[in-house]
Amino acid sequence: MGARWNEAARLIRDHIYTPRVSYITTKNGRPCTVPISKELSELIREGENRLLFPVIYYFLAHKLFKREAPKSPAGMATHLFRHTSAQHLTASGGNILVLQQLLGPSNIYPTMIYTHFTLEHLAEAITLNPLANLG
């Protein structure tokens, strides 16, 4: 979910476990393990190459992305996939703390940026507070 380009490009089949994937080399230097479906992990493990993506070129992916989304922000082409997956997870009711664990930042603020969360979004806590309906 939302792997950085370099994390996905370096992924090897030995890092795919049912039902999870472990990114060993990450931006912050800490390994990160995220869940994936059993079906996906089995499909991935069927391949023959050690590298999950044996031939993958950033410049080609960037070029294809820019062709399809020409108005995307400069320098953000492939990174938008990370932002988009974060936004979809939270829009579907996903927990921002779970998202933080999936994306890997050490504090919540970068995660809030990924989801375009603001403190105003946290106002939902007032209506969800179990003490709010006691009186």
C-alpha positions in Angstrom: 0.0 0.0 0.0 1.5 3.3 -1.1 5.1 2.1 -1.4 7.7 4.7 -2.5 9.1 4.1 -6.0 12.5 2.9 -4.7 10.9 0.6 -2.2 8.7 -1.1 -4.8 11.5 -1.2 -7.4 13.9 -3.1 -5.0 11.2 -5.6 -3.8 12.3 -9.3 -4.0 10.0 -12.3 -3.9 11.5 -13.4 -0.7 9.9 -10.4 1.0 6.4 -11.5 0.1 4.8 -13.5 2.8 1.2 -14.7 2.9 -0.5 -12.3 3.5 2.0 -9.5 3.8 4.9 -7.8 2.1 8.0 -6.5 3.9 10.0 -3.5 2.6 13.5 -3.9 4.0 15.1 -0.9 2.4 13.0 2.2 3.2 13.5 5.9 3.2 13.6 6.1 7.0 15.8 3.0 7.4 13.2 1.0 9.3 11.7 -2.1 7.7 8.0 -1.9 7.1 5.6 -4.7 6.8 2.1 -4.2 5.3 -0.8 -6.6 4.7 -1.8 -7.8 1.3 -4.4 -10.3 0.3 -3.7 -14.0 0.3 -4.6 -14.1 -3.4 -2.1 -11.3 -4.3 0.7 -12.8 -2.3 0.2 -16.2 -4.0 0.1 -14.6 -7.4 3.3 -12.7 -6.8 5.2 -15.7 -5.5 4.4 -17.6 -8.7 7.0 -15.6 -10.6 10.5 -16.8 -11.5 12.7 -13.8 -11.1 14.2 -12.9 -7.7 13.2 -9.2 -8.2 9.5 -8.6 -8.3 10.0 -6.0 -11.0 13.2 -7.2 -12.9 12.9 -4.5 -15.5 11.5 -1.3 -14.3 12.5 2.2 -15.3 11.5 5.3 -13.4 11.9 7.5 -16.4 9.5 5.4 -18.5 6.9 5.2 -15.7 7.2 8.9 -15.2 6.8 9.6 -18.9 3.7 7.3 -19.1 2.2 8.9 -16.0 2.8 12.4 -17.3 1.2 11.5 -20.6 -2.0 10.3 -18.8 -2.0 13.0 -16.1 -0.3 16.0 -17.7 -1.5 18.5 -15.0 0.0 16.5 -12.1 2.4 18.6 -9.9 6.0 18.8 -11.1 8.2 16.3 -9.4 5.2 14.3 -8.1 4.3 12.0 -10.9 4.9 8.5 -9.4 4.6 9.8 -5.9 1.0 10.7 -6.5 0.2 7.0 -6.3 1.2 7.0 -2.6 -0.9 10.1 -1.9 -3.9 8.6 -3.8 -3.8 5.3 -2.0 -3.7 7.2 1.3 -6.6 9.4 0.4 -8.7 6.4 -0.8 -8.0 4.6 2.5 -9.2 7.5 4.7 -12.1 8.4 2.4 -13.3 4.8 2.8 -13.2 5.2 6.6 -9.7 3.9 7.2 -8.0 4.9 10.4 -5.3 7.5 10.1 -3.1 5.8 12.7 -3.3 2.6 10.7 -2.4 4.5 7.6 0.6 6.0 9.5 1.8 2.5 10.2 1.4 1.5 6.6 3.2 4.5 5.2 6.0 4.5 7.8 6.4 8.1 9.0 7.5 8.3 12.6 4.9 10.9 13.5 1.3 11.7 12.4 1.9 15.0 10.6 3.4 13.6 7.3 0.4 11.2 7.3 -2.0 14.1 7.6 -0.3 15.7 4.6 -0.7 12.6 2.5 -4.4 12.4 3.2 -4.8 16.2 3.1 -6.1 15.8 6.6 -6.4 19.0 8.7 -7.3 19.4 12.3 -10.8 20.3 11.1 -11.3 16.8 10.0 -10.7 15.7 13.5 -13.9 17.5 14.6 -15.7 14.2 14.0 -14.3 13.2 17.4 -16.8 15.5 19.0 -19.8 13.6 17.6 -18.1 10.2 18.1 -17.2 10.9 21.7 -19.1 8.4 23.9 -19.5 11.2 26.5 -21.2 13.5 24.1 -24.6 11.8 24.4 -24.7 11.2 28.1 -26.6 14.3 29.0 
